[in-house]
Amino acid sequence: MDKKGWIGFGICLVLLLVWQIYVEYHYVRNQPSQSEQSPSSLPQSSASEELATNAQAPKDHEESQVLSPLESFEKSPALGKETLSYLENDKIRVALTSWGGAIQNIELKEHFYRGPKGRENILLNRFDEEPLLNLSGWDGKYHLSGYQSETKEGKVIFKRDLSGGVSLERVFTLGQDYQIIMEQRLVNRSSTSVNLPASRLNIGLASPIHAKDAIQNIAANWLTLKGARFGRIGLPDFNPAGFLGLFYWRGPRTVITSPTESLRWAAVKNQYFTIVVIPPSSLPPFQIEAIPVELSQFPLEQEGQSRLPVGLKAWARFSELSLEPNSILSVQFKVYSGPKEYARLHKLGDHIDKVMEYGMWGWVVKPLVWCMVHFHSFVPNYGLDIILFTLLLKGIFWPLQSSANRNMKAMQALSPKLKELQARYKDQPDKMQAEMMKLYREYGVNPLGGCLPMLVQVPIFIGFYTMLQGSVELRNQSFLWIKDLTQPDTVYHLPMLNLDINPLPLIMVGTQILLSRMTPQASDNPQLKVFQWMPVFFLVFFYNFASALSLYWTVNNLVTIVQTYRNLKKPLPVLHRVKKHKASHKISLLK
């Protein structure tokens, strides 16, 4: 590497370090900011009507904080015997418990996984000791209180009395497909005002489906009420912050909170499923608090597996409430608990589809998802859909690839002249580059023309990669020997080496090597050596990735091989010098 190369390498390292520090302190803030707004009072007696108050973040969050996630999970001694009730439709089966008057777990009827006990339906909030939507903070040090429960006409009703003569009632019903609705009513029948301290609502525990699932997909999200700003706390954010594993400027974290600001909704999610809690706009939470949780009850999938997976648990914090004498506060919470399907989340409104986190590649990913889903309505096999989709893309880019092949053939024909220049000016690199560019211009050859099809396909490849990060439609979809298109196509496990045998990435790399050797080369150069090592990089990065991506890349390679072979059968082009156009006469504006 020459001097310029080392300078460029150093600049890239510095930029990488600066970017990591910027992301650390700009997107993930550990210290909450204080709100500039104060809580509002509640109007009097508005039975069965949602109050149009604008509850805001507390003036001093530190003073109003009553519970810490680091405290032990304490249950009230008056819990009583637990009573379970169920609500069910064709999509979900919701188990509700009288301990907390909330949701114990949610079973997804159309989604399953294959665990140690065989095929089981997906259970959301499966490993959380605390029920989803459990409200704590109004019972002193206790995190879980007992309710009286009643079931009638598709509703589950929980009731209990609070201090100061206030009664709390929660009514659960099911909405469309994956939606749960909770009506919460606070009734103050006393003749004096009652202040309820700040509280927090459990929005669930996101856990991996399999022990080897990537942890970066487990996260908590939120959207601010003003400005619709999207936020994220991911499981990797709790790890020590450093650079290349050598320099650390922060140790591991046990709790992360969002900035203090009124929120429209909050969510927890894993790679394919999410729980989104949508509070009433009149009573928004002011902060999200998240902690990592070691999943001690997670079933072991392999013998000798000792390391337990980690999930992410989050709460939404609410400011204190003031209930006027003889008043009722009735609010509605909505919960979406189901698959991360873009079309389904988009219909919910309030930008809930941001949970998909397509980011800057959304303009590529959304059409890809739409195409895949509509292909599936005609050909009900996602493996065939990926092949057909790849063939369609190759058909669109066929003229561009043919043009690139013609350009590479022209470069090949120009190769003898290039070698002459390299020999003549081997001690004068600047002069050699100038003469080579002059030669390209004389014969009308573009040295970068062969790279154009690859550059055009890069956004599609990244979009495909992004889509597969959370494409629940491909889960448990089989094709040939592939059991699940979202998982590696493992056919055998070598116990001695603890290595899975995945054929499709090996086929992908084989076709990539064949394609690189078929591609015409103008001359030996360092870039050629880099391209020769590219398949090895692909094998390292994609060996344990979703087999759908390897399938797409393999079919793409095979079609390109056929097209390249067809073009190579054509003779080398005869190069002609490009005629120089005479300079046009200048037009004088002054006559």
Disulfide bonds with the S-S distance in Angstrom:
none
